[in-house]
Amino acid sequence: MLRNLPGLAFVLWLVSLVVFLLPLAMPGDPAGIALLERQQAATEENLQALRQAWGLDRSLPAQYGQFVIGFLSGDWGVSLRTGRAVVEEMQPRLPWSLAIGAGGLLIATLACLPLGHAAACRPGGLLDASTRALAVAAQSLPAFVLAIVAAWLLSAQWRLVDVYTGGPAQRLLLPTLLVALYALAPLTRLVRQALRDAADQPYMRTARAKGLSRRQALRRHGLRPALLTLLAALTPQAAWVVGGTAVVEVAFAIPGLSQLVVESIASRDHPVLRAYLLAVALLMVAVQAAAIVLRRLLDPRPAACAA
Amino acid sequence: MKTWMSMNRLPLLLAFLALVSVSAAAQGQQQRVVVGKTFLAASADPADGNAGWALTSHGVGEKLFSVGRDGRLAGALARSAERAADGSWEVALQPGRRFSDGAPVTAAEVAAALARTNERNPAARASVGRMTLQALDELRLRIRTERPTPVMAAVLAEWPFVVYRVAERPVFTGPYAIAALRPGDAVDLVPNAHHPGAEQRPPLTIKRFPDGQSMALALEGREIDMAFNLPVESLPRLRSRDGLGTKSFPVGYQYMMWFNTRRPSLADVRVRQALGLAIDRRELVQAVRAGEVATGAFPLDTPHALRETLPTDTAQAARLLDEAGWLRGADGRRARDGQPLRLVLVAYPQRPDLVTLQPVIRARLAALGIEVRTRVAEQPSAVASSGDFDLLLWAQHTLPAGDPGFFLEAFFRSGSSSNFPGLSSPEIDRALDRLAGAESPAERVAAAAAAHRTVIAQAPVSFLMTPVWHVGLGSRLAGYEPWGSDYHVVRADMGLRR
């Protein structure tokens, strides 16, 4: 991993550049939008004054430099929409998004192992067919549709959960479960397939010959390789969860980071968007690094032998 | 005991205790009234953006003057506003009023607050420019303005001029005080102990929803007691539920369509007049299933509404387009000098009715031989300020302070910041000058009507309809009567305990 550091640094630099430039490609002038929101005339003088106050009148390299240095030192800039520090905007929202995203992914990761194992033990059985159907449904049903249906059933019809106005636990329940459900489907199929592949290995025949049942053999000797496969799938799933969280946050009126990002896109709030994108990129790198470390712990063999 | 507390009974006991505690907590929650809205104050500082409007809407802030249920201006924290010989105004406050922290509302506090807002918030300078306020004694203050006005009461009724005590956390006078503000989520309110009737007033939470449909779901689930501004398609479902009701009310907003006069195809007044004549306003009302046809800029139930209907005359519209040189080709489409007449009609999703109106208008204009493409823009401010439109559907409260001067001046004066059509009309400017000089109510009504008709004749805009908004109510608020648009959602009479 240390050998990869220069490469990683280069990738992160490239990502920071893209993140900096991307909001500039959006149509609409943030200064013009802000002036109109403040009911101020969008004269050239007013536009210039605002751009100067925001530092937008400086050259792009200077702005980029400040963006990177500021990000690394914890100063993520000021929201053009609210005037508050970006960090101050994000802080109260982070726990909500973290609970939904990380919570959902954790539930999916923990649940996919026993489910995948049970599906692998009885190929073609009821559980196997159910997990396959779940995977297809997750691909076909948009998350916001399921969110609305779930809210309608559990709140409006059965009044089991205060989806919108309950305490944090009630409000987080459905969004977290939805995120977990959408992550669970592909992970379960992955674990199931990994166990099926493991079942065909010579060491599994040895295990069976020693008297272990199919179920026991898969559990004792198949789960570790399945875990390795699972770890490899976690980074793309984590990426999906970031996007999926946005959908459920809006659908369930959760005051999370994604809601902030949606509002920032509408108002062309460049500092918020940049900070968010770069933070997510770093998060993905961290997830990938954690996956690599865990993989090494599970499989200490050198890479050449691990294949 | 040990047997009784064995493993198969202990979980049951714990579950029972959990259920009891959750139920008790739920009972506590039920004491609080919960109001659902799609907009929430982002800040408790009235000098900040449109926070002043939001705080009044939330029942936290009050102004010196306010528009009542009958659409007429009346004193709120002030008793009177009288003009002095030198053009300044002397405002007399109501005695005995207090802020929510118990401090008395004095002229000095009011002067400090309004001066601060006027200095920091450009919207507070829109009507009269910079203000100089001076406390004359405990209950009187003098106001001098950069630009003269004959209607200071109306100016002070504008949404930026919420009265507050300047402090680290501003303190207000409304029936409610802010206990906690969770930006983007909810605001918890407690009754202002120093506002009349406080002991009968329940605690209240305003919960923000991303859209009307999720708000309707929350109302169905009895999670909220009121859903403010529901989509019309949710009404039958809600009405069919026991314990739920809906009420509809005209809101003072007008739907209108701006013409971008900077575009060559719309620079000719005949073209703009033709577009206005092509529209059947009754069709628009049918499309959104509620409302009234517009007769002009102001709703029919206001003193400033014009009584003559805006005509629909497709034959006349066609003649005007022919005169302007836009002739029908063999394909039925209009063109001039080889250029087809193509227009982009923009609406924004924050007002769903406007999106509903798009295809209706497009069909009408297509029948005239005009090719119309529709676009939904998420950021109407950007579209309006940049002039990136041919036709722009818009919703605007045209009498927020009860006086027509605000709307006419802001949107039709040559060069004004909200002159979205970009029309510079000496006739309109002269009419607005006469309105600015009109002092008595009768003079103002007449001058406003004249300016109003001049605007209609010059056609920078076509007024379409007066919408009706819908409010869903649970049993606790079944007696609530909505009025005042979204300027007065939480009022002193909401949910009073008997």
Interface residues (C-beta under 8 A of the other chain):
Chain A: G28 D29 G32 I33 L35 L36 E37 R38 Q39 Q40 A41 A42 T82 G83 P92 R93 I148 A151 W152 S155 A156 Q157 R159 D162 V163 Y164 T165 G166 G167 V250 A251 F252 A253 P255 Q259 L260 E263 A266 S267 R268
Chain B: A25 Q29 V34 G36 A42 S43 D48 G49 N50 N121 P122 A123 A126 R182 P183 G184 D185 T205 K207 R208 F209 P210 Q213 S214 L217 A218 E220 G221 R222 E223 I224 E378 Q379 S381 A382 A384 S385 S386 S416 S417 S418
